[in-house]
Each structure stands twice: as C-alpha cells, then as structure tokens.
Amino acid sequence: MLSLSTPSSPPLTHGAVTASSSVALLRGAAARRDAPLTSAVHAALLKSGALHPAQPLAVPNSLLHAYLQCGLLSPALRLLDETPRRDVATYASLISAHCRRGAPLDALRAFLDMLAWGGAGDQADAVRPNEFTAAAALQACGLARDGRLGRMVHGYLVAGGFCADPFVVASLVNMYAKVGDAASARRLVLGLPCRDVVSWTAIISGCVLNGMLEEALEVFLMMLEDGVLPNNVTMLSVIQACSLMGASEMFGPVHALVVLLELEDDASVVNSLIMMYAKNGFVEEAMGLFNGLYLKSGDVCSNEDVLAAILYGCTISGSQKNGEGIHAHLIKMGAFPSISVENSLMGMYSGFEQPGAVHLLFSGMEAKDIVSWNTVISCLAKSDHVNEAMDLFSVLHADGGGLAPDFVTVLSIVQACSNAGLLLQGQMLHGCIMKSGFVYDVSVCNALISMYAKLGRIDFAEMIFEMMDIKDLISWNSMIAAYGMHGDGHSALRIFNQLKYAGTPAPNAITFVSVISACSHAGLISEGYKCFESMRTDHGIEPSMDHYACVVDLLGRSGRFAEAEEFIRDMPVPPNSSIWGALLAACQLHGNVDLAEKAANELSALEPESDIWRVSLSNTYALAGRWKDAAMIRTEMRRVGLRKETGWSFVDVGGVEGFKFVSADTRHHDAERIYSVWHSMNKHMADLAADVHKQSPISAA
C-alpha cells in the first residue's frame, strides 16, 4: 500500500516532505505516462490530506499534469473541478494538453476561462497569463487554422506587453505561418533583431502546410540571403514543396544542397528525397538513393510512405523491373505481412495490368482492408475479368470480415458492368446500391447514368437523373452525353438549357464537347454551331482542339464540306490529327474521295505510323468502287508491318449467354438467323435514313 505519510504523523509536521516526494513521483509518472502510478499517488494524496485547499498548488498541479500526460482527460477535469484555487501553471498544463489532443477550441476556452478566473472577485485571486500560456494559446489558434482568433490573441498579447518576449514572438510567427498568413509571419521575422533558423523554418513549414508552395521557396531564398543556413527540418519542408510543385528543375539543386549541408546521412531527409523523385517519375534517382540507404546495408525500409511512393514511381515511369526488384527485396527482408505495403504492391501490378499478380498478392494477405478489396476488384474489372470482380464483390458484400463495400468499390463494379455490357448484373447492382444507401452518393448516381446509357436503357438513366436531389456538373454532363450517345440531340439541348438556366453549376468545356457532339449525331447543325459560338461569348470558355474537331464532325456529317474546309482554314491554331481524322470520317460517310485523300495526306505527315487513317481511306475507296486503290493501301500496310487491330464486340443475352465476336464472325450456332435479322435491320435503317434525308432542310440547302 503506497502511503506518503503515516496515520500517526501530524500533517503539519511532515507536510513539506509529503509535497516534495509526491511531486517527484508525479513527475516520473507523467514522464513515463504511467496511468496506474498516477491513480495510486492520487489515492495516497487524498488519504494524506495533501490535496486540502489550504495546501500549496504544486501538488494538485503536478497531479493534473500527470493525468493529462497520460491522456486521462476525465479524471483531470474532475480534479480541476474539485480544486478551488488555480494558478497560471494549472492553465498552462490544461491548454497544452488540449493542443496535444487536437482540440484547439477547448484550449482557447481554457485560455478564456483563465482570463476570467477571479476577475469577478478579488483581483488578488486573478490568474494572469505568462509567456507559456500565451504560446499555448497561439499554438491553439494555429491548430484551428483560424487567423481571426490568432489576430485577437495577438492584440491581447500586445496590450499585455508580451510581444517583447522572443519566445512569444516565435510562437506568433509559427501561428501566422500555420493559418496561412505568410506576410504577417514574414513581417514579424524581419522585425526581429536576430533571426534564426527556427523562425525562418516556421514560415516555410506553414506555407507548405497551407499549399503556398511558391511562397515557401521565396521565404527559403530570403533565409539563405539572410545568411541563415537551413537545418534538416527546413530541408524537409523545402523538399516537400518541390515535390508537390513538380518543380523538376529544383530537384538537383535541392539534392546538392542536402549533400553540402552534410545531411545525406539523415534518414528522414533522404526518405523525403526518395519520395520527391519517385512521386514525380524519376525512378532511377529514387532507386539510387533507396539502394544506398537500404539495399546495400541490408536494412528493411519500415517507412510505408517511402515504399508506397517508390512503388508508385515505378508504376508511372513504367519501370516494372525496378518494382519487381523492390518486391523481391521486401520478401527477402521479411517485410510481410504489412497491409499498406501489400496494397501498394497490388496498386503497382494493377498499373502494369498484371491481374494475376494482383490476385495472388490479395489471396496471400493475412489481413485485408477496404483498399485491398477495392484494388483487386478494380484491377480485375479493368482487365476483362469482370466475372471474377463480380464474385469478389459478392463475397465482400456478403461477408467481408467486418468490412463493407464503399463508394469506390461500387464505382468499380458499375464501371465493369458498363464496359462488359452486363445489363442484368448492372440492374442487380443498382438494387444493391439502393438497399445500401449509396444511391444518395452523387458519384455513384453519375456512374449509373453512364452505365445505363451505354447499355441502351436511356429511360433508366433519365429516372436516376430526375430523382437526384443534388446534381453536380458531372451529372449534367453525363446526361447530355447519354442523350448524344442515343442520337437524341433535342433532349441533349433541353438538358443543356436547363443547366444554363439553373446558373449553378456553370457549363464547362466538357459540357460543350458533349452537347456539340450530340447535335452532330442528331443532324442539328445550326443548334450545334450556336452552342460552339456561345462558348467564348456567353461563358468565357476558350475552345480547345476537341471543340474544333466536334464542329468539323458536325459540318462533315451533314455533307457541308466547303464550310468544314473553311472552318479549318480559319482556326486560330494549326489543326491536329483529331481535326483531319473527323474530316476523313465524314468523307468516308459521304464518299468524298478527293477531300478524303487531302485529309489522309495531312494525317500521313502528323501520324506516319498510324494504321487508322489508312484503314479509313481504304474503306472510302472501297465504298466509291475504287477497289484497286483500296487494295493498294492494304498491301502497303502489310508491307510496312502495320496490322489493323481486331475489333471485338460482346453481347449479353438476358444475362444467360455472353458471346464475344468480330466482324463477319460465323462461329455462333445461330449465326444464320443472326445475319438474317441483321440484314433486315440494316435494310430498314437504310430506308428510314433515305426518308429522313428527303425531308431534311439540309439537303435542300
């Protein structure tokens, strides 16, 4: 039984001994964050009477500090309520503890409570802040990212005469940097008689924290001009700023400065350099540093952020060999199991389109999180392994080991159903989405609109769009594109006009690509061209090459080749392959051989290795009956080794039978009936198109 005094000892005689020994014990408990010892000392203090209101505050303050250091907020606040007297040390512990636990507003409330304590009664009982409580209050303002509160506290400190204290000024600099007010932080630093690396680094770190990357580098240059050398903390912020900016021209000089400052043995700095290089695709430089720090020494890299960054760098740079080397090293050094590392490896192999490797890693994981499931499902869905992706989704949905699909999982499966033409499965998934509540997620609804549009159920796409309580710009664009996909230009224009009248959100460049394309497919020439002209005049959107290509397609599909040529000549930018490709496709549609040859000539200069324009020109010759010219192009393609990639189609019949086929395929057991129906449909469409053409005002023009 722990006791700080014997029952027979008079409290007044041994009070000093009791106080000093208990304070020492509590300091040790606080340093070790020993909650049981703190509670035991508390019990002993209650028994000894050392917490009596008449006793000095050193003991209750030490007990309060120990509870707060142990993270035991409830007993700390209960102790505070039972303490009738408080001093500045009491509040310093409380405010700092709230900051440590990420509760800046609670810290500021404690600061205000300190200012109010004793103010209504005897002024001798008032608690006045010192430099430590002032610094803690400023830290709270910085954590809250509230510049207005920070300036209010600054004003109070100026009135109280605290701003002559260098410690308080340093805290002010740090606060202004964290709230993103780099100008105020800079003014304070420049006003200091002696500027050091800590004050400059505070501004740089604050700028990076608030995404003010260029300002961070400007302050860094000012620091160097001021004759202050950076330390490892400064370089960590500078490296992060360069990485986030993608400023590759700065990577070499910053790396050289690290070497010059003799920080190449600092693991945190080298890890930051590795991540900087890797995240920006400089995988060889990243691997060189990684090899020097880990592989050559035989150490295991336990920094999961570094491993994730370097595996990502291998992916974006296409360096599968380096990625496999990292994987082998991790296996050799016994780095598994590690969920984050295994997820990063799966992400890398997914980027290299290696679904087998992804599934193997997933199957071997001892523990999985939702990122693991999402990675493997997304990889399989994108790699034409839709059935396997659907099976895994079903397993996750039924029994995911405490996990449930999130919106990322749902989006992957919706996209898989859309790409594979699985209408029945898509409808079943829609039901699951409604039951799970994801139907209220805007991104999921947008994906469903696109899925139903691709699968031919524009009525379901309309239903989802109309039922959405909140629509973002992607929702509007998806619905416009859906109507365009189905050749319903009038409905696309109707949705476009509704978007304009709504005012928010405003149409963007993608909106105009979708609506002009919809008009093109529906033969709405004047309406489509008016939309194009309104881009710059009414919405301030500068047309891109995609918009110019849509207009060329708009004019070309209607047979207005003279206007299309004039439009191309008047373009403010040189036409690229998308412009000439749209014109060539229109020439093929209408059998305009002369203009097709001109477009093909332009494409031959822009894309000499491409087979697309050659095939299109060959088809144009064939449709015009110039079989010799068509055969000549095909012969030339074979001679230079160009081969048209086979175009596969996939049909899902009632969710029962799926069949993958190519043009002129006769492998299906009902091929004869299929071609009979197809010829009938083709004749019907040709007759209908001839009737529409006779009635169209375009042909009269």
WOMOVEN-V230093 format. One record per residue. N is the residue number from 0. RES is the residue in three letters. SS is DSSP state (H for helix, E for strand, L for the rest). Layout:
n/res/ss
N/RES/SS
N/RES/SS
//
This chain:
n/res/ss
0/MET/L
1/LEU/L
2/SER/L
3/LEU/L
4/SER/L
5/THR/L
6/PRO/L
7/SER/L
8/SER/L
9/PRO/L
10/PRO/L
11/LEU/L
12/THR/L
13/HIS/L
14/GLY/H
15/ALA/H
16/VAL/H
17/THR/H
18/ALA/H
19/SER/H
20/SER/H
21/SER/H
22/VAL/H
23/ALA/H
24/LEU/H
25/LEU/H
26/ARG/H
27/GLY/H
28/ALA/H
29/ALA/H
30/ALA/H
31/ARG/H
32/ARG/L
33/ASP/L
34/ALA/H
35/PRO/H
36/LEU/H
37/THR/H
38/SER/H
39/ALA/H
40/VAL/H
41/HIS/H
42/ALA/H
43/ALA/H
44/LEU/H
45/LEU/H
46/LYS/H
47/SER/H
48/GLY/L
49/ALA/L
50/LEU/L
51/HIS/L
52/PRO/L
53/ALA/L
54/GLN/L
55/PRO/L
56/LEU/H
57/ALA/H
58/VAL/H
59/PRO/H
60/ASN/H
61/SER/H
62/LEU/H
63/LEU/H
64/HIS/H
65/ALA/H
66/TYR/H
67/LEU/H
68/GLN/H
69/CYS/L
70/GLY/L
71/LEU/L
72/LEU/H
73/SER/H
74/PRO/H
75/ALA/H
76/LEU/H
77/ARG/H
78/LEU/H
79/LEU/H
80/ASP/H
81/GLU/L
82/THR/L
83/PRO/L
84/ARG/L
85/ARG/L
86/ASP/L
87/VAL/H
88/ALA/H
89/THR/H
90/TYR/H
91/ALA/H
92/SER/H
93/LEU/H
94/ILE/H
95/SER/H
96/ALA/H
97/HIS/H
98/CYS/H
99/ARG/H
100/ARG/L
101/GLY/L
102/ALA/L
103/PRO/H
104/LEU/H
105/ASP/H
106/ALA/H
107/LEU/H
108/ARG/H
109/ALA/H
110/PHE/H
111/LEU/H
112/ASP/H
113/MET/H
114/LEU/H
115/ALA/H
116/TRP/L
117/GLY/L
118/GLY/L
119/ALA/L
120/GLY/L
121/ASP/L
122/GLN/H
123/ALA/H
124/ASP/H
125/ALA/L
126/VAL/L
127/ARG/L
128/PRO/L
129/ASN/L
130/GLU/H
131/PHE/H
132/THR/H
133/ALA/H
134/ALA/H
135/ALA/H
136/ALA/H
137/LEU/H
138/GLN/H
139/ALA/H
140/CYS/H
141/GLY/H
142/LEU/H
143/ALA/H
144/ARG/L
145/ASP/L
146/GLY/H
147/ARG/H
148/LEU/H
149/GLY/H
150/ARG/H
151/MET/H
152/VAL/H
153/HIS/H
154/GLY/H
155/TYR/H
156/LEU/H
157/VAL/H
158/ALA/H
159/GLY/L
160/GLY/L
161/PHE/H
162/CYS/H
163/ALA/H
164/ASP/L
165/PRO/H
166/PHE/H
167/VAL/H
168/VAL/H
169/ALA/H
170/SER/H
171/LEU/H
172/VAL/H
173/ASN/H
174/MET/H
175/TYR/H
176/ALA/H
177/LYS/H
178/VAL/L
179/GLY/L
180/ASP/L
181/ALA/H
182/ALA/H
183/SER/H
184/ALA/H
185/ARG/H
186/ARG/H
187/LEU/H
188/VAL/H
189/LEU/H
190/GLY/L
191/LEU/L
192/PRO/L
193/CYS/L
194/ARG/L
195/ASP/L
196/VAL/H
197/VAL/H
198/SER/H
199/TRP/H
200/THR/H
201/ALA/H
202/ILE/H
203/ILE/H
204/SER/H
205/GLY/H
206/CYS/H
207/VAL/H
208/LEU/H
209/ASN/L
210/GLY/L
211/MET/L
212/LEU/H
213/GLU/H
214/GLU/H
215/ALA/H
216/LEU/H
217/GLU/H
218/VAL/H
219/PHE/H
220/LEU/H
221/MET/H
222/MET/H
223/LEU/H
224/GLU/H
225/ASP/L
226/GLY/L
227/VAL/L
228/LEU/L
229/PRO/L
230/ASN/L
231/ASN/H
232/VAL/H
233/THR/H
234/MET/H
235/LEU/H
236/SER/H
237/VAL/H
238/ILE/H
239/GLN/H
240/ALA/H
241/CYS/H
242/SER/H
243/LEU/H
244/MET/H
245/GLY/L
246/ALA/L
247/SER/H
248/GLU/H
249/MET/H
250/PHE/H
251/GLY/H
252/PRO/H
253/VAL/H
254/HIS/H
255/ALA/H
256/LEU/H
257/VAL/H
258/VAL/H
259/LEU/H
260/LEU/L
261/GLU/L
262/LEU/L
263/GLU/L
264/ASP/L
265/ASP/L
266/ALA/H
267/SER/H
268/VAL/H
269/VAL/H
270/ASN/H
271/SER/H
272/LEU/H
273/ILE/H
274/MET/H
275/MET/H
276/TYR/H
277/ALA/H
278/LYS/H
279/ASN/L
280/GLY/L
281/PHE/L
282/VAL/H
283/GLU/H
284/GLU/H
285/ALA/H
286/MET/H
287/GLY/H
288/LEU/H
289/PHE/H
290/ASN/H
291/GLY/H
292/LEU/H
293/TYR/H
294/LEU/H
295/LYS/L
296/SER/L
297/GLY/L
298/ASP/L
299/VAL/L
300/CYS/L
301/SER/L
302/ASN/L
303/GLU/H
304/ASP/H
305/VAL/H
306/LEU/H
307/ALA/H
308/ALA/H
309/ILE/H
310/LEU/H
311/TYR/H
312/GLY/H
313/CYS/H
314/THR/H
315/ILE/H
316/SER/L
317/GLY/L
318/SER/L
319/GLN/H
320/LYS/H
321/ASN/H
322/GLY/H
323/GLU/H
324/GLY/H
325/ILE/H
326/HIS/H
327/ALA/H
328/HIS/H
329/LEU/H
330/ILE/H
331/LYS/H
332/MET/L
333/GLY/L
334/ALA/L
335/PHE/L
336/PRO/L
337/SER/L
338/ILE/H
339/SER/H
340/VAL/H
341/GLU/H
342/ASN/H
343/SER/H
344/LEU/H
345/MET/H
346/GLY/H
347/MET/H
348/TYR/H
349/SER/H
350/GLY/H
351/PHE/L
352/GLU/L
353/GLN/L
354/PRO/H
355/GLY/H
356/ALA/H
357/VAL/H
358/HIS/H
359/LEU/H
360/LEU/H
361/PHE/H
362/SER/H
363/GLY/H
364/MET/L
365/GLU/L
366/ALA/L
367/LYS/L
368/ASP/L
369/ILE/H
370/VAL/H
371/SER/H
372/TRP/H
373/ASN/H
374/THR/H
375/VAL/H
376/ILE/H
377/SER/H
378/CYS/H
379/LEU/H
380/ALA/H
381/LYS/H
382/SER/L
383/ASP/L
384/HIS/L
385/VAL/H
386/ASN/H
387/GLU/H
388/ALA/H
389/MET/H
390/ASP/H
391/LEU/H
392/PHE/H
393/SER/H
394/VAL/H
395/LEU/H
396/HIS/H
397/ALA/H
398/ASP/H
399/GLY/E
400/GLY/L
401/GLY/L
402/LEU/E
403/ALA/L
404/PRO/L
405/ASP/L
406/PHE/H
407/VAL/H
408/THR/H
409/VAL/H
410/LEU/H
411/SER/H
412/ILE/H
413/VAL/H
414/GLN/H
415/ALA/H
416/CYS/H
417/SER/H
418/ASN/H
419/ALA/H
420/GLY/L
421/LEU/L
422/LEU/H
423/LEU/H
424/GLN/H
425/GLY/H
426/GLN/H
427/MET/H
428/LEU/H
429/HIS/H
430/GLY/H
431/CYS/H
432/ILE/H
433/MET/H
434/LYS/H
435/SER/H
436/GLY/L
437/PHE/H
438/VAL/H
439/TYR/H
440/ASP/L
441/VAL/H
442/SER/H
443/VAL/H
444/CYS/H
445/ASN/H
446/ALA/H
447/LEU/H
448/ILE/H
449/SER/H
450/MET/H
451/TYR/H
452/ALA/H
453/LYS/H
454/LEU/L
455/GLY/L
456/ARG/L
457/ILE/H
458/ASP/H
459/PHE/H
460/ALA/H
461/GLU/H
462/MET/H
463/ILE/H
464/PHE/H
465/GLU/H
466/MET/H
467/MET/L
468/ASP/L
469/ILE/L
470/LYS/L
471/ASP/L
472/LEU/H
473/ILE/H
474/SER/H
475/TRP/H
476/ASN/H
477/SER/H
478/MET/H
479/ILE/H
480/ALA/H
481/ALA/H
482/TYR/H
483/GLY/H
484/MET/H
485/HIS/L
486/GLY/L
487/ASP/L
488/GLY/H
489/HIS/H
490/SER/H
491/ALA/H
492/LEU/H
493/ARG/H
494/ILE/H
495/PHE/H
496/ASN/H
497/GLN/H
498/LEU/H
499/LYS/H
500/TYR/H
501/ALA/H
502/GLY/L
503/THR/L
504/PRO/L
505/ALA/L
506/PRO/L
507/ASN/L
508/ALA/H
509/ILE/H
510/THR/H
511/PHE/H
512/VAL/H
513/SER/H
514/VAL/H
515/ILE/H
516/SER/H
517/ALA/H
518/CYS/H
519/SER/H
520/HIS/H
521/ALA/H
522/GLY/L
523/LEU/L
524/ILE/H
525/SER/H
526/GLU/H
527/GLY/H
528/TYR/H
529/LYS/H
530/CYS/H
531/PHE/H
532/GLU/H
533/SER/H
534/MET/H
535/ARG/H
536/THR/H
537/ASP/H
538/HIS/H
539/GLY/L
540/ILE/L
541/GLU/L
542/PRO/L
543/SER/L
544/MET/H
545/ASP/H
546/HIS/H
547/TYR/H
548/ALA/H
549/CYS/H
550/VAL/H
551/VAL/H
552/ASP/H
553/LEU/H
554/LEU/H
555/GLY/H
556/ARG/H
557/SER/L
558/GLY/L
559/ARG/L
560/PHE/H
561/ALA/H
562/GLU/H
563/ALA/H
564/GLU/H
565/GLU/H
566/PHE/H
567/ILE/H
568/ARG/H
569/ASP/L
570/MET/L
571/PRO/L
572/VAL/L
573/PRO/L
574/PRO/L
575/ASN/L
576/SER/H
577/SER/H
578/ILE/H
579/TRP/H
580/GLY/H
581/ALA/H
582/LEU/H
583/LEU/H
584/ALA/H
585/ALA/H
586/CYS/H
587/GLN/H
588/LEU/H
589/HIS/H
590/GLY/L
591/ASN/L
592/VAL/H
593/ASP/H
594/LEU/H
595/ALA/H
596/GLU/H
597/LYS/H
598/ALA/H
599/ALA/H
600/ASN/H
601/GLU/H
602/LEU/H
603/SER/H
604/ALA/H
605/LEU/H
606/GLU/L
607/PRO/L
608/GLU/L
609/SER/L
610/ASP/L
611/ILE/H
612/TRP/H
613/ARG/H
614/VAL/H
615/SER/H
616/LEU/H
617/SER/H
618/ASN/H
619/THR/H
620/TYR/H
621/ALA/H
622/LEU/H
623/ALA/L
624/GLY/L
625/ARG/L
626/TRP/H
627/LYS/H
628/ASP/H
629/ALA/H
630/ALA/H
631/MET/H
632/ILE/H
633/ARG/H
634/THR/H
635/GLU/H
636/MET/H
637/ARG/H
638/ARG/H
639/VAL/L
640/GLY/L
641/LEU/L
642/ARG/L
643/LYS/L
644/GLU/L
645/THR/L
646/GLY/L
647/TRP/L
648/SER/E
649/PHE/E
650/VAL/E
651/ASP/E
652/VAL/E
653/GLY/L
654/GLY/L
655/VAL/L
656/GLU/E
657/GLY/E
658/PHE/E
659/LYS/E
660/PHE/E
661/VAL/L
662/SER/L
663/ALA/L
664/ASP/L
665/THR/L
666/ARG/L
667/HIS/L
668/HIS/L
669/ASP/L
670/ALA/H
671/GLU/H
672/ARG/H
673/ILE/H
674/TYR/H
675/SER/H
676/VAL/H
677/TRP/H
678/HIS/H
679/SER/H
680/MET/H
681/ASN/H
682/LYS/H
683/HIS/H
684/MET/H
685/ALA/H
686/ASP/H
687/LEU/H
688/ALA/H
689/ALA/H
690/ASP/H
691/VAL/H
692/HIS/H
693/LYS/H
694/GLN/H
695/SER/L
696/PRO/H
697/ILE/H
698/SER/H
699/ALA/H
700/ALA/L
//
